[in-house]
Amino acid sequence: MVVLQLRFLLVPFLTSVMGAAQYMMQDAALMNYIDRRFLSLEKRLEKCNQDILDYVEEFRDFSKMALSRLAGLNNYKAEVKSEVENLLTRIERAQRDIDYFGSVTDSNTCIEVHEDLVKQQLFEEAEEKKKLKLMLNASCDHMLAGIKSLKIVKKTGDKHGSWMKDPGKKHTKIYLLNGSANNVILEFANIMTFTESNHTLKARRVTLPFPWEGTGHVIYQGFLFYHRYGSLNEIIKFNIQKRNTADQMLLPGAGRIPAYQLSPSTKIDLAIDEQGLWAIHAEPETGGNIVITKINHITMAVEHTWDTSCNSKDAEAAFMACNTLYVVYNFPSGGTSRIQCVYDVLDDVNTYEIPVLYFPKRQGSHSTIHYNPKEKQLFAWGDGSQIIYKLHTKQKV
């Protein structure tokens, strides 16, 4: 009986021991499998790192080779460029020789053709001058001989601005356009009202549909002509009384560089003289020389354009008077303004004999100078001051 009981007790014990041993064998097999997988992954990672190192080294070698090849190509490019320039020089020399031999072998014919061309050119220039004199009033025969005096009327507004009368109207109204970018005109009944201390309270405010750019605007026969802000070369014709835009135009070639180096905000400077409306600007193609254009103020059409010999470098302003351009120069730091370049569109003035004309009793600079043909005076804006210059004129010679 005892033996039987022990048998019954040993059977479960042995079963449990065998089950535990089986689980231990399974765990050992799992650990062995995991260990083998990690070894395989480590070998792959090590190979990947080695491949990356090999790729980096290969890329370095390739970069060195590419840079060496590019350096060689640059040297070859310089050699080819030198050979091409040398070839062009030889071609030009050969062409000059051919032209010379051609002129020697047929000199009489060339001279006759040349004389005919000169005669034709002189005839065309004479006809063009006749047309210009018909278009412009040839009776305008005076020129500027000096600046007699100045009067500082008032000091108001920003450093840059413009003020003027309308020379095409009989009224005595004064117009103030403050700043190099604005859209409000102040209109005063007369100069006495303008000079009063509380002048802005008595001014009529006129708001423009588009702001102006620079200080080169003019008022003529009831219209404001100005360069539209943000546009390259658009000129607006604005009716002051009706407060609407009457017309507009694009001025070819203008607006890319300042009209005057010392007044960079003004790309297009409009002017009035005895002949009406003009535009003054500079172009890169002329080397910065000033270009003047006659504009029909009624139709807003270009009538004629002249390339002048006056440069915009160190220029601060300019004005037209009796078909003649007067350019005002100064120093970049400010100083005595002076007129030292004159251009007459009809060639009635010997500009080489005109002395330098200095503005009197004042040190500073001008942001704008406009000629009033009705009063024969200059209306200028200098460092926030509104100035009138009286002129001395003489007959053109």
LINZI-V950303 format. One record per residue. D_LAST is the distance of its C-alpha to the last C-alpha in whole Angstrom. Layout:
# LINZI-V950303
d_last
D_LAST
D_LAST
This chain:
# LINZI-V950303
d_last
160
158
157
156
154
152
151
149
147
146
145
142
141
141
139
136
136
136
133
131
131
130
127
126
126
124
121
122
121
118
117
117
115
112
112
112
109
107
108
106
103
103
103
100
98
98
97
94
93
94
92
89
89
89
86
84
85
84
81
80
81
78
75
76
76
73
71
72
71
67
67
67
65
62
63
63
60
58
60
59
55
55
56
54
51
52
53
50
48
50
49
46
47
49
46
43
46
47
43
43
46
45
42
44
46
44
41
40
40
38
35
36
35
32
31
31
30
27
26
28
25
22
24
24
21
19
22
21
17
19
21
19
16
20
21
18
17
14
13
12
9
9
9
12
12
15
19
21
24
27
30
32
34
37
38
40
41
40
38
36
35
33
32
30
30
30
27
28
31
32
34
34
36
35
35
37
37
39
39
38
41
42
43
43
40
41
40
40
40
37
36
39
41
39
40
43
46
47
44
46
49
46
44
45
45
44
45
43
46
44
42
39
38
35
33
30
31
29
31
29
31
35
34
34
33
34
35
39
41
43
41
39
36
37
35
37
36
38
39
40
42
44
44
44
42
40
39
38
36
36
32
33
33
32
34
36
34
32
29
28
31
31
32
35
36
33
33
30
28
27
24
23
19
19
20
23
25
23
25
25
27
28
30
33
32
28
30
29
25
24
24
22
24
23
26
28
29
32
33
32
31
29
26
24
24
21
22
20
20
20
24
26
28
28
26
27
25
22
20
18
15
13
14
13
16
16
19
22
24
27
30
33
35
33
31
27
25
21
18
18
17
14
14
12
14
12
10
7
6
7
10
12
10
10
14
17
17
21
23
25
29
30
31
32
31
29
31
28
25
24
21
23
20
23
23
19
21
23
26
27
31
32
35
37
35
33
30
27
24
22
18
15
12
9
6
4
0
